Amino acid sequence: MKRQPLILIALLTLLPGYGPAQSADTESLPVYDIEIVIFKNIKAPKSREFVLPVSSPSKDEKILDLSSVRSIAAANKLGFVILADQEFRLTEAVAKLIESSRYELLLHTAWRQPGLDREKALPVWIRGGRVFGSEYTSIDDAIDLQEIAPDANQQTTNGTAKVFDEQTLEALELKQLEQQSTRRGQGLYELEGKITIALSRYLHLYTDLVLRRPRQSIDPVLDSSIQSRTLATYSADTRILDNHSLREHRRMRSKNLHYLDNPEFGMLVLITPYQVPEDFEEAPLETESTTTE
């Protein structure tokens, strides 16, 4: 998903409510065009490193999912509009990224939205890059396992080791398998997360993104007898995807190009004020009169 497909834009024009519709609450608010470019650093250091287990971002109850036509149509009623490729301003920068041997483009998208405060601002859910197959499993599975069961090596209050019976272990394994199945059914995208643009006295950007990168082994800090038993089933043919996180809050200036990054991936953000065109009255059509002699 590198760009918002034109066919999706065309389909949306057929849906009720798509277009510059705004609710009464947002009509008087300033409006901004938000353009996002996210790219991977393919020459990031590949040395052995310890990666802290970080969960994938969670979806808010109200969110603009750029991969969902229904979500886009619903967000349009709040003044959020997906922009077509022709309205992008960072095409030259993207062209240079594509030509570079150091970077790989993951996503280039843009939308228009009203300037809302943090409580009312609608997070935008994005996905990009490759989609990992069923041979991969997310680090989220190991994190979930830690949350749904204490470490098998943990000591009880009286100093004796906790022992889980076969029925408990089977129930935990079944729950983890269900969670893995749900994630795989939804697809494991290389890039995923949410971006929120809010306006108080200044514009603010909030990011909660992860770049998933495969690894071959389980970090020792995640090892326990329960996890070893559960994950051993998949160790022969499954790779674990580590989450490399970009969670930031940055104050923004409109019309300025902003850059955020970590060692694995970077992000360009351009926020441009949009002048809502005033209503105009169409001139009546003139028809040519023809005379016959």
N, C-alpha and C positions, 0 to 999 in steps of 0.2 A: 504494500500500500504506500506508494510513493507520492501519489497525487490523488485528489478527489476526482474520480472518473467523471468525464463530461456526461456520460449516459445517465449517471445518478442525478446530476443536476437537471437533466432533461426530464427524468421521471418525476422529480420533485415538483416541477412546474405544473404537473397534472394533479397534484394533491391539493385538497382544500386547505387554505391557510398558508400555503407556501408563497413567499414573496416578502415585500417590505411591510407586512402587517405587524402592528405593535399594539400592546394593550394600553389602556388609558393610563396605567401607572408608569409606563416607560416612554410615552410620547414626548414629554418635556425634558427627558434626560439627554445628556450628550451621548453621541454614538461613536464607536471606534471600530476600525478595521484591524483585526489581529492576524498577523502572518507569522507562521511558525516553520522553521526549517530545523530538522534534527538529523544528525549524521554520526556515523560510527568512526572511531579512530582505529583503522585496521592495522596500524603500526604501533599500537599500545604495547607497553612492556609485557612480555610473555613469560617472565621469570616466575618461579613458584612463589605464590603469595597466599596468605591466609585471608579468606573472605568471610567476614562476619555474616551469619545467616540473617537476611532481611526479607520480610514478607512482601509479596506483591501488593500494589495499591488496591484498596477496596473501592467498589463503586458506591457513590452516594445514591440516596433514594431518588433524588431529582438530578439528572445529568444529561448532557447532550452527547450522545454516542455517535461519533462521525461514521460508524459502520452500520448504523440502523436508520433506514428511511423513516420508520415510524417515530423514532426519537427526534430526528431532524425536523419533522413536520410539527411535533409537539413543541419543540423549542422555538420554532418560528413564531408561535403565538406570543412568546415572551420577548420578541424582537431579535432573536438570534437567526442569522441567515448565513448559509454556506456560500462562499465566494467561488466563482468559476476561475479557471486558470488564467483567463484574459485579464483578470483584475489583480493578479499577483505582481508585486513590486520587486521581489528578490530573485527574479529569474536569472539574472546575470551571476549573482553569487552562487546560485544552485548549479549553474553550468560549470563554473570553476571547480566546485566540489566534485561534480561528476567526472571531470577531466583529471582530477588529482589522483595520484597513486597512494595517498595517505588516508583518504577518507572514502566512506561509502554512504550514499544518501539513504536514509531510512524513511523520511517523511517530509513532505512539503504540502502544507495545507493553510487555509485562511478562512476566517469567518468574520461576520459583522455582529456587534452586540452593543446593547446600551451600557452605560457606566453605572453599575449597581454596587451597593456596599457588599461587604464580605458575606453577610448573612443571606442576601438575596441573589448574589452572583451564582450563575449556573456553571458548575465545573464541566469541562469538555474532555470526554474520554477519547483517547487516541490509541491507534495501533499502527505498527509499521515493521518493516524488515521482513525476514523470512518467517514461515510458520513451521515450528518443530513438529516432527512426527511422533508416533506413539512410542518410539524407542527412547524418548526423552521423558524425564519426570522432573517436576519443579522442586526446588528446595523448600517450597511451601509445604510439601507433603511431610518432610522431616520436622518442620516447625510445628505443623498441626499435631504431629504425633507427640511432641513434647508437651503440647497444651492439653491434649485429651487424656494423657496419662503421665503420672510422675515418673521420674527416672527409676528404672528397676533396681538400680544400685543405691537408691536413696535410703537412709536409715529412718526407722520409725522413732517415735519419742522415747521408747524404752531401750533404744540402741540395737534392736534386731533388724536385720535386712528385710525389706518388703518382698514378699513372694507372690507372684501372680499365677493363678491357676490356669489350666489350659483353656477353660471357657472364657476367662477374661481376656487372655491373649488373642483368642480367635475373634472376640467381639471387637477388640481394638484394631486388629488387622482388617476385618471386614469394613469398619468405618473408614479406615485409611484408603482402602481400595475404592470405596464409593466416592470419596473426595477426589482421588486420582482420576477416576472415570469421568467425573463431572468436568474437571479441568481439561482433560484431553478432548472431551466432546466440544468444548468451547474453543479449543485451539490454543496452543502456547505460542504467542507471538514473541518475536525477538525484542520488540519495543512495545511497551504498554504502560498506560497510566493516565493521569488526569492533570489538566492545566486549568487554573482559575485566574481570571482577570477581574479585579475589583477596583472600585473607585471610592476613596474617602476624600481626604484633602489632596492626596496624590494617587496616581495609578499604582496598583500593586499586582505583582505576579506571584502566584503560588504554584509550584510544581511538585508532583509526586509521581515520578517516572522510574521505571526499571528497564535496564538492558539485560537480557538473559544471555548468559554465555555458558557453553557446556564445560564440564570438567569430568574427570574419569574416576575420582575417588571421593569418599565421604570424609569430611573433616573430622578429626578425632573428637573435637568438642561436641559433635552431634551423636557420637557413638554411645549406645547403651544396649543392654541385652535385648530390649524390646525392638529398638530401631534396627539392630543388627539382624535380628530374626526376620523382621518385616521386609527390610530393604535387600536382604540377601537373595530373595526370590527374583529380584530384578537386576542384580549386579552384573549378571553375565551379558545381558542384552539391553541394558538401560543406562543412559547417561543422565547425570543430575545437572540441572540448569541453575547456576548461581544467579542471584539478582544483584546487579550493580545499580545502586540507587542514585537518583538526582532529586533530592528533596530540598527545595530552597524557597525562601521568601525574598523577593527583591523589589525595591521601589523603582518605578519605571518613569522615564520621560517619553512623552509621545514624540514621534518623528525621529527618534534616535534609535539606532540599531544596537540591541543589547545582546551580549554573549554570555552563556552559562555553560559550564562543563564539569566533567570529572575525567579521570584518565581514560575511561572507556568510550565516552560519547559526548558530543557537544550540541548546543542548541542556539539558534539565532531567533530573536524575537523583534518584530517591528510592529509598533502600535501607532496607527495614524488616525487622527480625528476625521470623522466622516460628516460632511455637510448634507443633511437630509434635504433633498430638493423640495422646494415649495410647490404646492399644487398649482397647476396651470390649466387654463381652458384651451382645449384643442380648437384650432381654427376650422371653420367649416370647409368641407371638401369642395373644391372648384371643379366643375365639369366643363369640358370643352363642348361648345356648340358647333354643330356642323350644318352647313347649308348646301342645298343641291340646286343646281341651276338647271 
